[in-house]
Structure formats: structure tokens, C-alpha cells
């Protein structure tokens, strides 16, 4: 049958304050907040976390690759609620949520902003293509896998993978509720109930939430702040337990209504920051609406020493949005008769997206306690996507008001066509895979391979295109991995790992000059990694170091170009780079109830010979340049303190900081022939910055807790996205800005 069963406070507080100015993460280490115990027990040691990074339960310190695991207590203590917050917990990870509500991710210089699939997102081993985050109250842990994960996870993981493992139902009746309020009218309500339906046989867990905010960008044109948002969702988990069988059913649903759509501002340069957005010339408020649901059925059955796993999943999402496209930069149409020639032109951009994903994975694996561990499986997936994107051109007599606005169409005062993009896109993936490791004395040898086939098609359904159809396929995509590890003792291991990953070739509907469907090639990353993992002083210190070299070919980039009234983007291959660097991380459990964690990562991602064309079609060489969106260094530092004031009172405090080095926004810079380019090869960049977060909590007995958090303590400003006018050929620069300082307070009840 399956079942789950007083030190001085001034010094710790002083250390917490000091860490604010000094600046947390880990390569292959477990990040966990301290317990409240002060006795000499296992609670005075760093927690050992079992992860499923290789689809088997393993101690994270025994796996010969770089992995960060973040447990539920640390997620709460660090107040990790958005994807951006992972930057403060993982080195060499550059992640942000862009203005169309999708993540931009670069890991060790692999991946690119605008191409989400470079780093895969998973919930309970099922890849997510929308809504790539999970509510903190639902998360058991987060696993960040660095380096190509092609063998076990397939394509779309060329840079790594981010896995969410959600909480399972409890075998006793429990409940939890949380209310939070913060700056910008941030309001969050979470609730969970969990327990048995049929004791020891059928368990259930249901969580619901609502999250709303008024936004932090001032829009003087509309006379309000943006983006207001309101998100509601939930997750149901049912778990059936039998002697040899476990069946788990997950159902997640989410609705978000937001004004966060294309909220980029137009700064004069790359180092002038502003939280003022000018848009809505005709009074149109940006809008983003998304509905999604995702059922998953996971079956585990034990045949003695062999385990069978089946994961069947379905995902469906629909998105509608309206955005300001012109940024208020269009000049009046002088060719129109008065008074229309004095009206302000505008372009709105409406979009409708639909996506459905079906996948099935079957696996057989050996006992996790055997010296010879193996896993073999098969995978099939189909993704159906459709899109309709339309420009709507008009003129408005009064800026910021819909009164008197006139929509213009071909044949109505203007001769030009209004651009639209409409397509159907189908991705089919098939694969068989296997992985094995063997313990031979102090050595562990590992190897695996995935043989995959993909077949992708796209059909442009607009009336004017050429070509209107494209197809890209590969019948034998081979993704191997191999590793060798030597255990100096049970707590110290050195390893070398080689792995190959890819982002499969596909098609892009390119509306730039001629509306056409164009293919791009598969990109590959061949990674070499060597490292040492150690747990020292009776597991009171984890000290880990890893060095890597990645041969990154056929890099896929999202290219943007200004065409007439706005910026269009499409994917294409841009050349190759050589990425190399290291990560050094430590986590220590200290006296006085302190846990200190820190890390530093350095990445160089250098382009080989490659020529880019700027927004005015001028050639510019990127050879020898650092690739964009790759900070020169990233460092983290966190101090956690958790102390028993009394039998029923536990005080906690945490300060974490991240240091981000200089990075570039473009690949080659601008041509001296381009308007506004200071000199040949000038590159827009993000200067180095530091962000500090702090929080305190008080647990009152077993049933109540209160907390307060201050995010971005010093209100540091930096861009999360930037495109120079010369790079995209527009009359203005485009940028997105980070979240400002925000305070939050919360109350939590448990029973």
C-alpha cells in the first residue's frame, strides 16, 4: 500500500543587514531555508533534497550535472512569485517576463530573448507552452537543470530546463489560506484544502487563487497607471494508491485579464530609464486575455524491480489581445484634406492565438537502489497552433480620447493595405530514449541517447502570400549524453559530462517585405562540463564548482524590424558561438540559526564569423562579439535566519541580493550609415546593477503566520528589454523596464 507518512538575535540581524550591501544560488545544491531548531541534530545540517532531474529519484549531490533545487520553504521566504524572481536564486540564469506575458530566458548564454523554447518549462514532467509558472502555494520544489537536456527531455531544451514539482494530497485533512496586500493595490488570495476521500486509497488536493494589481507604469495619454491585471486559477490533484499502482490526475486552469500588452516605452538611449508609457492615441487601453486548462494523467506501476510510468497530457489555451503599435510616433498624414491632416495617426494591433498540445510518454525503469540503473521510454507529441494578427490604422482628433476617432482602411482615404498575419502551425514529435548508469567501485559511468523525429508544417491563410506553405522535418535527430564520476568519499564527487541538445528547426510567418512562410534550421548545443560537488563538515557546508564549454551552432534569434507603422518579428538562424564559463556556489548552515548561500557565475558567449543586417539593411560584422542577453557575470548572496523566540513563536528574516554584470542588447551593433548610430559597431548595453530583497516572518503556533516583504529595496532601475532604433530601423528606441520597489504584507492560516 502506498502511504506518505535561544541564541542571541542581534548578531544574526547584523549579518542580515550586511548582506544587503554584499549581495544566493547553487550549482547542484539544494537551497533550503533553515529550521528553527538550535539543538545538535539533523536539523542543524543542510537538507538533502531528492530530485527527479533524470526522471528517477536521486540525491541532487550525486548527479553529474549542474542542478539547482529550491524547496517550498525557500520559495516562501524569498517571496518568489514571478519568473523574474528566479534570477535571485540561480547563477548564470537570465530570465524575465516580457510585455506579451511570455518569458525570455537565456541560460549559460544559450537561448535568446523571444525564443521561449531554448529553455523548457515543465510541470510534473509535462512541458508548458503558455503560463510557464505555478503558484508558490502549489510548489513542492523547483529544479533548474543547466546545460542541454536533449536525451531525456528532447528538443526545446537546448539551454536547460526548469521543472516545477507540485505538492501531492495529504493523507489527513488539512487546509491553508493566505491573504496578501501590497503597493500598487496588489491583492492576492490563496486557498488550499487537502485530505482523504477514501482513507489510504483516494486522496485529493484543491487550490484556488486570485491575484490582482493596478500596475506601476504611468500613462499620461490615458491618464492612468498600467498594467492593471486580474488573474484567477486553480489546481486539482487526485491520487489513487494501491499496492503496486499509483494513479495521479492533475487538472489546472487559469484565466488572466490584463493590460500588460506591448507596454514598451521609447527612451532616448540605453541608459535613460523611465516608468512612463505613452500610448493609446485613440483612447484604446491595451488588453490581454488568456484562458487555459491542462489535464494530466500519470500512472506508476511496480513490477518487482521494474517500474512502469505513463504520462498522458492535454493542454489548451486561447489568447486575445489589443495593443498600441505605433508608440505615438507617427507624423500627421499631410496628404489628407483638412481637418483630417491635423489628426494624430495611430495603429492598433489585435491578435488572436489558439494552441492545443497532446502528448504521451511511456517509460520503464530499474530499481533506484540498484548499482545498475536504467531507463527507457518513448514519446509522442502534437502541437496545433493558429494565429490571426491584424493592424488597424486610424486617426484621432483628440489624443487619448476615442471620441471622433476614424478608422482607415484600404480605399478609404489611403491606398495602402493594412498588414495582417494569419496561419495554422502543426508540430509533430516522436522519440525513443534511454539512459543508464553503473556504479563500479568509486566510479559511476553513465550514458544515454535520444533518437527523435519531427515534422513541422505552417500554412499562411491570408489572401496575399508567397510561399503560403512550408514544411521542415528530420527523421533521425540524435541527442546523446555521457558522463563519468569519481567518488572520493560519500560526500565528495568529481565528474565530467558531455551532452547534446537542440532546438528543432521550424517555420516562421515573415510579413516584412513579402508575406511568406520561411524555414529556419535546427540549432544545436554540444556541452562539455566538469565539476566537483562536496558536502563537508557533516553536511553543514555544500561547496560546488562547475566549468563548461558549449559549441553552439545555427543559433536561432528573434529578429525585429520596423515596417511602416510598427515592429514585426520573426525567427531565423544567425550563426554560431562558443560559450564558456564557470559557476562557484556554496551553502552553509551556521550557528545562531543562520543559513548563508552564495554563488558566482561567469559566461562568455563569443560569436564566430557572422554578418548581421541592421534595420536599414546595412551589413555589420558580429565576429568576436559577446552574444546578447548574456551578462558578463552573475552573483547571488542570501542570508536566512529562523529563531525560536518561544515554544509557539518563530521569527524568521531573509535578505537576498543579486549582482548582474554588463550585457549587450544587440549582436553586431549598428552601421555608421544608419541614422543615429554614433560609430560603426556601436552596441546598446545594459550596465551592471544590483537588486536587494528583504523579508520577515513570524509563525504563531501551528496555525498562524504573518510576513512582510520589500522587493527591490533600493528601487534600482534597469531594462528588461531594449531594441535600438538603428537595429530595427524604427524612428524610436523600444525598451521594457523592471518592476519598482514594492512592499507586501501577508497573513497565513493553517489547520
Long-range contacts (C-beta under 8 A, 24 or more apart in sequence): 1-200, 1-241, 1-242, 1-243, 2-241, 2-242, 2-243, 2-246, 3-171, 3-200, 3-241, 4-168, 4-170, 4-171, 6-38, 6-643, 6-644, 6-645, 7-38, 7-591, 7-592, 7-593, 7-643, 8-592, 9-643, 9-651, 11-592, 12-592, 12-593, 12-594, 12-641, 12-643, 12-653, 13-641, 13-653, 15-594, 15-596, 15-639, 15-641, 16-639, 16-641, 16-653, 16-654, 16-655, 16-694, 17-655, 19-596, 19-637, 19-638, 19-639, 19-655, 19-656, 19-657, 20-655, 20-657, 20-692, 20-694, 20-713, 22-637, 22-657, 23-635, 23-636, 23-637, 23-657, 23-658, 23-659, 23-690, 23-692, 24-88, 24-89, 24-597, 24-598, 24-599, 24-636, 24-637, 24-638, 24-656, 24-657, 24-658, 25-68, 25-88, 25-89, 25-90, 25-91, 25-585, 25-597, 25-598, 25-599, 25-601, 25-636, 26-68, 26-91, 26-542, 26-544, 26-585, 26-586, 26-587, 26-597, 26-599, 27-66, 27-67, 27-68, 27-91, 27-146, 27-531, 27-544, 27-545, 27-546, 27-583, 27-584, 27-585, 27-599, 28-60, 28-61, 28-63, 28-65, 28-66, 28-67, 28-68, 28-531, 28-533, 28-544, 28-546, 29-60, 29-61, 29-68, 29-69, 29-533, 29-542, 29-544, 29-585, 29-587, 30-60, 30-61, 30-69, 30-71, 30-542, 30-587, 31-68, 31-69, 31-70, 31-71, 31-74, 31-89, 31-587, 31-597, 32-71, 32-73, 32-74, 32-595, 33-71, 33-73, 33-74, 33-76, 33-77, 33-595, 33-640, 33-642, 33-652, 33-654, 34-589, 34-593, 34-594, 34-595, 34-640, 34-641, 34-642, 35-642, 36-593, 36-642, 36-643, 36-644, 36-650, 36-699, 37-644, 38-593, 38-643, 38-644, 44-540, 44-589, 45-538, 45-539, 45-540, 45-589, 46-535, 46-539, 46-540, 46-541, 46-542, 46-587, 46-588, 46-589, 46-595, 47-71, 48-539, 49-141, 51-141, 51-143, 52-125, 52-143, 52-163, 52-165, 53-143, 53-145, 53-163, 54-152, 54-375, 54-435, 55-125, 55-152, 55-309, 55-363, 55-365, 55-375, 55-435, 56-365, 56-368, 56-373, 56-375, 57-368, 58-368, 61-491, 61-493, 61-533, 61-535, 61-542, 62-493, 64-444, 64-446, 64-483, 64-484, 64-485, 64-493, 64-495, 64-496, 64-497, 64-531, 65-145, 65-146, 65-147, 65-483, 65-495, 65-497, 65-499, 65-529, 66-145, 66-146, 66-147, 66-529, 66-531, 66-546, 66-548, 66-583, 67-143, 67-144, 67-145, 67-146, 68-143, 68-144, 68-146, 69-141, 69-142, 69-143, 69-144, 70-141, 70-142, 70-144, 71-140, 71-141, 72-136, 72-139, 72-140, 72-141, 72-167, 74-640, 75-136, 75-139, 75-142, 76-136, 77-640, 77-652, 77-654, 77-695, 77-697, 78-638, 78-654, 78-656, 78-693, 78-695, 79-693, 79-695, 79-709, 79-711, 79-744, 80-136, 81-136, 82-133, 83-132, 83-133, 84-720, 84-738, 84-739, 86-142, 86-144, 86-162, 87-634, 87-658, 87-660, 87-691, 88-636, 88-638, 88-656, 88-657, 88-658, 88-691, 88-693, 89-636, 89-638, 89-656, 90-144, 90-636, 91-583, 91-585, 91-599, 91-600, 91-601, 91-634, 91-635, 91-636, 92-146, 92-581, 92-583, 92-601, 92-602, 92-603, 92-634, 93-144, 93-634, 94-629, 94-630, 94-631, 94-634, 94-660, 94-663, 96-720, 96-721, 96-736, 96-738, 97-720, 98-720, 98-721, 98-736, 99-260, 99-261, 99-262, 99-263, 99-264, 99-721, 99-736, 100-260, 100-261, 100-262, 100-288, 100-321, 101-256, 101-258, 101-260, 101-261, 101-288, 101-290, 102-130, 102-132, 103-132, 104-629, 104-720, 104-721, 105-159, 105-162, 106-159, 106-629, 106-630, 107-146, 107-159, 107-160, 108-146, 108-147, 108-159, 108-160, 108-548, 108-550, 108-579, 108-581, 108-603, 109-550, 109-552, 109-577, 109-579, 109-581, 109-603, 109-604, 109-605, 109-627, 109-630, 110-148, 110-158, 110-159, 110-160, 110-525, 110-550, 110-552, 110-579, 110-605, 111-158, 111-159, 112-555, 112-556, 112-557, 112-558, 112-628, 112-629, 113-558, 113-628, 113-629, 113-721, 114-557, 114-558, 114-569, 114-571, 115-503, 115-556, 115-557, 115-558, 115-571, 117-155, 117-156, 117-157, 117-503, 118-156, 118-158, 118-159, 118-503, 118-556, 119-157, 119-158, 119-159, 119-160, 119-161, 119-162, 120-149, 120-153, 120-156, 120-157, 120-160, 120-161, 120-162, 121-161, 121-162, 121-164, 122-153, 122-161, 122-162, 122-163, 122-164, 123-163, 123-164, 123-166, 123-250, 123-252, 123-294, 124-164, 124-165, 124-166, 124-250, 124-296, 124-298, 124-311, 125-163, 125-298, 125-311, 125-361, 126-294, 126-296, 126-311, 126-313, 126-315, 126-359, 127-153, 127-156, 127-357, 127-359, 128-294, 128-315, 129-315, 129-317, 129-355, 129-357, 129-383, 130-290, 130-292, 130-315, 130-317, 130-319, 130-355, 131-254, 131-290, 131-292, 131-317, 132-162, 133-164, 134-164, 134-166, 134-235, 135-190, 135-207, 135-209, 135-233, 135-235, 137-176, 137-178, 137-190, 137-192, 137-207, 137-209, 138-166, 138-167, 138-192, 138-207, 138-235, 139-164, 139-165, 139-166, 139-167, 140-165, 140-166, 140-167, 140-168, 141-165, 146-546, 146-548, 146-583, 147-497, 147-499, 147-501, 147-527, 147-529, 147-548, 147-550, 148-479, 148-481, 148-499, 148-500, 148-501, 148-502, 148-525, 148-526, 148-527, 149-499, 149-501, 150-450, 150-479, 150-481, 150-499, 150-500, 150-501, 150-502, 151-433, 151-435, 151-448, 151-449, 151-450, 151-479, 151-480, 151-481, 151-499, 152-375, 152-433, 152-435, 152-448, 152-450, 154-379, 154-429, 154-431, 154-433, 154-450, 154-452, 154-479, 155-429, 155-452, 155-454, 155-477, 155-479, 155-501, 155-502, 155-503, 155-504, 155-522, 156-503, 156-504, 157-501, 158-501, 158-502, 158-503, 158-523, 158-524, 158-525, 159-501, 159-525, 166-235, 166-237, 166-250, 167-194, 167-205, 167-237, 168-203, 168-205, 168-237, 168-239, 168-248, 169-194, 169-195, 169-196, 169-203, 169-204, 169-205, 169-237, 169-238, 169-239, 170-194, 170-195, 170-203, 170-205, 171-195, 171-196, 171-199, 171-200, 171-203, 172-196, 174-750, 174-751, 175-750, 175-751, 176-748, 176-749, 176-750, 176-751, 177-748, 177-749, 178-746, 178-747, 178-748, 178-749, 179-746, 179-747, 180-744, 180-745, 180-746, 180-747, 181-744, 181-745, 181-746, 182-742, 182-743, 182-744, 182-745, 183-741, 183-742, 183-743, 183-744, 184-213, 184-214, 184-215, 184-216, 184-225, 184-742, 185-212, 185-213, 185-214, 186-212, 186-213, 186-742, 186-744, 187-211, 187-212, 187-213, 188-212, 188-746, 200-241, 201-240, 201-241, 201-242, 202-238, 202-239, 202-240, 202-241, 203-238, 203-239, 203-241, 204-236, 204-237, 204-238, 204-239, 205-235, 205-236, 205-237, 205-239, 206-234, 206-235, 206-236, 206-237, 207-234, 207-235, 208-232, 208-233, 208-234, 209-233, 209-234, 215-259, 215-260, 216-275, 216-739, 216-740, 216-742, 217-263, 217-265, 217-275, 217-276, 217-277, 217-737, 218-275, 218-276, 218-277, 219-276, 219-277, 219-278, 219-279, 219-280, 220-276, 220-278, 221-278, 221-279, 221-280, 221-281, 221-328, 221-399, 221-400, 222-279, 222-280, 222-283, 222-285, 222-400, 223-400, 224-285, 226-259, 226-260, 226-263, 226-277, 226-285, 226-286, 227-258, 227-259, 227-260, 227-261, 227-263, 227-286, 227-288, 228-258, 228-259, 229-256, 229-257, 229-258, 229-259, 229-260, 230-256, 230-257, 230-258, 231-255, 231-256, 231-257, 231-258, 232-256, 244-301, 244-302, 244-303, 245-299, 245-300, 245-301, 245-302, 246-299, 246-300, 246-301, 247-297, 247-298, 247-299, 247-300, 248-297, 248-298, 248-299, 248-300, 249-295, 249-296, 249-297, 249-298, 250-294, 250-295, 250-296, 250-297, 250-298, 251-293, 251-294, 251-295, 251-296, 252-292, 252-293, 252-294, 253-292, 253-293, 253-294, 254-290, 254-291, 254-292, 254-293, 255-289, 255-290, 255-291, 256-288, 256-289, 256-290, 257-287, 257-288, 257-289, 258-287, 258-288, 258-289, 259-285, 259-286, 259-287, 259-288, 260-286, 260-288, 261-286, 261-287, 261-288, 261-321, 261-322, 261-323, 262-286, 262-323, 262-324, 262-325, 262-349, 263-736, 264-327, 264-721, 264-734, 264-735, 264-736, 265-734, 265-735, 265-736, 265-737, 266-327, 266-329, 266-732, 266-733, 266-734, 266-735, 267-733, 267-735, 268-733, 269-733, 270-665, 270-684, 270-685, 270-686, 270-719, 270-722, 270-724, 270-733, 270-735, 271-687, 273-717, 273-718, 273-719, 273-737, 274-737, 275-717, 275-737, 275-740, 278-327, 278-328, 279-324, 279-327, 279-328, 280-324, 280-400, 281-324, 281-326, 281-328, 281-344, 281-345, 281-346, 281-396, 281-399, 281-400, 282-346, 282-348, 282-394, 282-396, 282-401, 282-402, 282-405, 283-396, 283-400, 283-401, 283-402, 283-403, 283-405, 284-322, 284-324, 284-346, 284-348, 284-402, 286-321, 286-322, 286-323, 286-324, 287-320, 287-321, 287-322, 287-323, 288-319, 288-320, 288-321, 289-319, 289-320, 289-321, 290-317, 290-318, 290-319, 291-317, 291-318, 292-316, 292-317, 292-318, 305-366, 305-367, 305-370, 306-364, 306-365, 306-366, 306-367, 307-364, 307-365, 307-366, 307-367, 308-362, 308-363, 308-364, 309-361, 309-362, 309-363, 309-364, 309-365, 309-377, 310-360, 310-361, 310-362, 310-363, 311-359, 311-360, 311-361, 312-359, 312-360, 313-357, 313-358, 313-359, 313-360, 314-356, 314-357, 314-358, 315-355, 315-356, 315-357, 315-358, 316-355, 316-356, 316-357, 317-353, 317-354, 317-355, 317-356, 318-352, 318-353, 318-354, 318-355, 319-351, 319-352, 319-353, 319-354, 320-350, 320-351, 320-352, 320-353, 321-350, 321-351, 322-348, 322-349, 322-350, 322-351, 323-348, 323-349, 323-351, 324-348, 324-349, 325-349, 325-391, 325-565, 325-566, 325-567, 326-565, 326-566, 327-732, 327-734, 328-399, 329-730, 329-731, 329-732, 330-565, 333-395, 333-414, 336-395, 336-413, 339-397, 340-395, 340-406, 340-413, 342-397, 343-395, 343-396, 343-397, 343-406, 344-395, 344-396, 344-397, 344-399, 345-393, 345-394, 345-395, 346-393, 346-394, 346-395, 346-396, 346-405, 347-391, 347-392, 347-393, 347-394, 347-565, 347-566, 348-391, 348-392, 348-394, 349-389, 349-390, 349-391, 349-392, 349-566, 350-389, 350-390, 350-392, 351-387, 351-388, 351-389, 351-390, 352-387, 352-388, 352-389, 353-385, 353-386, 353-387, 354-384, 354-385, 354-386, 354-387, 355-383, 355-384, 355-385, 355-386, 356-383, 356-384, 357-381, 357-382, 357-383, 357-384, 358-382, 371-438, 371-439, 371-440, 372-436, 372-437, 372-438, 372-439, 373-436, 373-437, 373-438, 374-434, 374-435, 374-436, 374-437, 375-434, 375-435, 375-436, 376-432, 376-433, 376-434, 377-432, 377-433, 377-434, 378-431, 378-432, 378-433, 379-429, 379-430, 379-431, 379-432, 379-433, 380-429, 380-430, 380-431, 381-427, 381-428, 381-429, 382-426, 382-427, 382-428, 382-429, 383-425, 383-426, 383-427, 384-424, 384-425, 384-426, 385-424, 385-425, 385-426, 385-427, 386-423, 386-424, 386-425, 387-421, 387-422, 387-423, 387-425, 387-509, 388-420, 388-421, 388-422, 389-420, 389-421, 389-422, 390-418, 390-419, 390-420, 390-421, 391-418, 391-419, 391-420, 391-565, 391-566, 392-418, 393-418, 393-565, 416-564, 417-464, 419-511, 419-563, 419-564, 419-565, 419-568, 420-462, 421-460, 421-462, 421-509, 421-511, 421-515, 422-460, 422-461, 422-462, 423-458, 423-459, 423-460, 423-461, 423-509, 423-517, 424-458, 424-459, 424-461, 425-456, 425-457, 425-458, 425-459, 425-507, 426-456, 426-457, 426-458, 427-454, 427-456, 427-506, 428-454, 428-455, 428-456, 429-453, 429-454, 429-504, 430-454, 435-481, 437-483, 442-486, 442-487, 442-488, 443-484, 443-485, 443-486, 443-487, 444-483, 444-484, 444-485, 444-486, 444-487, 445-483, 445-484, 446-481, 446-482, 446-483, 446-484, 446-485, 446-497, 447-480, 447-481, 447-482, 447-483, 448-480, 448-481, 448-482, 449-478, 449-479, 449-480, 449-481, 450-477, 450-478, 450-479, 450-480, 451-476, 451-477, 451-478, 451-479, 452-477, 452-478, 452-479, 453-477, 454-504, 454-505, 456-504, 456-505, 456-506, 456-507, 457-507, 458-506, 458-507, 458-508, 458-509, 458-517, 459-517, 460-509, 460-515, 460-516, 460-517, 462-515, 464-515, 465-514, 465-515, 465-516, 465-517, 466-514, 466-515, 466-516, 467-516, 467-517, 468-516, 468-517, 469-517, 470-507, 470-517, 470-518, 470-519, 471-507, 471-519, 472-504, 472-505, 472-506, 472-507, 472-519, 472-520, 474-504, 474-505, 474-522, 477-502, 477-504, 477-522, 491-534, 491-535, 491-536, 491-539, 492-532, 492-533, 492-534, 492-535, 492-536, 493-532, 493-533, 493-534, 494-530, 494-531, 494-532, 495-529, 495-530, 495-531, 495-532, 495-533, 496-528, 496-529, 496-530, 497-527, 497-528, 497-529, 497-530, 498-526, 498-527, 498-528, 498-529, 499-526, 499-527, 499-529, 500-524, 500-525, 500-526, 500-527, 501-525, 501-527, 503-556, 506-571, 508-570, 508-571, 508-572, 509-570, 510-570, 511-563, 511-568, 511-570, 512-561, 512-563, 512-568, 512-570, 513-563, 518-570, 518-572, 520-556, 520-571, 520-572, 520-573, 521-554, 521-573, 522-554, 523-552, 523-553, 523-554, 523-555, 523-556, 523-573, 524-551, 524-552, 524-553, 524-554, 525-550, 525-551, 525-552, 525-553, 526-550, 526-551, 527-551, 540-588, 540-589, 540-590, 541-586, 541-587, 541-588, 541-589, 542-585, 542-586, 542-587, 542-588, 543-585, 543-586, 544-583, 544-584, 544-585, 544-586, 545-582, 545-583, 545-584, 545-585, 546-582, 546-583, 547-580, 547-581, 547-582, 548-579, 548-580, 548-581, 548-582, 549-578, 549-579, 549-580, 550-578, 550-579, 550-580, 551-576, 551-578, 552-576, 552-577, 552-578, 552-579, 552-605, 555-627, 557-667, 560-723, 560-727, 560-728, 561-615, 561-728, 561-729, 562-615, 562-728, 562-729, 562-730, 562-731, 567-723, 567-728, 567-730, 567-734, 574-610, 574-612, 574-622, 574-667, 575-607, 575-608, 575-609, 575-610, 575-622, 576-607, 576-608, 576-610, 577-605, 577-606, 577-607, 577-608, 577-627, 578-605, 578-606, 578-608, 579-603, 579-604, 579-605, 579-606, 579-627, 579-630, 580-604, 592-641, 592-643, 593-641, 593-642, 593-643, 594-639, 594-640, 594-641, 595-639, 595-640, 595-641, 596-637, 596-638, 596-639, 596-640, 597-636, 597-637, 597-638, 597-640, 598-635, 598-636, 598-637, 598-638, 599-635, 599-636, 600-633, 600-634, 600-635, 600-636, 601-633, 601-634, 601-635, 602-632, 602-633, 603-630, 603-631, 603-632, 603-633, 604-632, 605-630, 607-667, 610-667, 610-668, 611-668, 612-667, 612-668, 614-668, 614-670, 614-671, 614-674, 614-726, 614-727, 614-729, 615-674, 615-725, 615-726, 615-727, 615-728, 615-729, 615-730, 616-671, 616-673, 616-674, 616-675, 616-726, 616-729, 617-729, 618-670, 618-671, 618-673, 618-674, 619-671, 620-668, 620-669, 620-670, 620-671, 620-680, 620-681, 621-668, 621-681, 622-667, 622-668, 622-669, 625-664, 625-667, 625-668, 625-669, 625-683, 626-663, 626-664, 627-664, 627-667, 628-663, 628-664, 628-665, 628-666, 628-667, 629-663, 629-664, 629-665, 630-663, 630-664, 631-660, 631-661, 631-662, 631-663, 631-686, 632-661, 632-662, 632-663, 632-688, 633-659, 633-660, 633-661, 634-658, 634-659, 634-660, 634-661, 635-659, 648-700, 648-701, 649-698, 649-699, 649-700, 650-698, 650-699, 651-696, 651-697, 651-698, 652-696, 652-697, 652-698, 652-699, 653-694, 653-695, 653-696, 653-697, 654-694, 654-695, 654-696, 655-692, 655-693, 655-694, 656-692, 656-693, 656-694, 657-690, 657-691, 657-692, 657-693, 658-690, 658-691, 659-688, 659-689, 659-690, 660-686, 660-688, 660-689, 660-690, 660-691, 660-718, 661-688, 662-686, 662-687, 662-688, 665-719, 665-721, 665-722, 665-723, 665-724, 665-727, 666-723, 666-724, 666-727, 670-724, 670-726, 670-727, 671-726, 674-726, 674-729, 675-725, 675-726, 676-725, 676-726, 677-726, 684-722, 684-724, 684-727, 684-733, 686-718, 686-719, 686-722, 687-718, 689-716, 689-718, 690-714, 690-716, 691-716, 702-750, 703-749, 703-750, 703-751, 704-747, 704-748, 704-749, 704-750, 705-747, 705-748, 705-750, 706-745, 706-746, 706-747, 706-748, 707-745, 707-746, 707-748, 708-743, 708-744, 708-745, 708-746, 709-743, 709-744, 709-745, 709-746, 710-741, 710-742, 710-743, 710-744, 711-739, 711-741, 711-742, 711-743, 711-744, 712-738, 712-739, 712-740, 712-741, 712-742, 713-741, 714-741, 715-740, 715-741
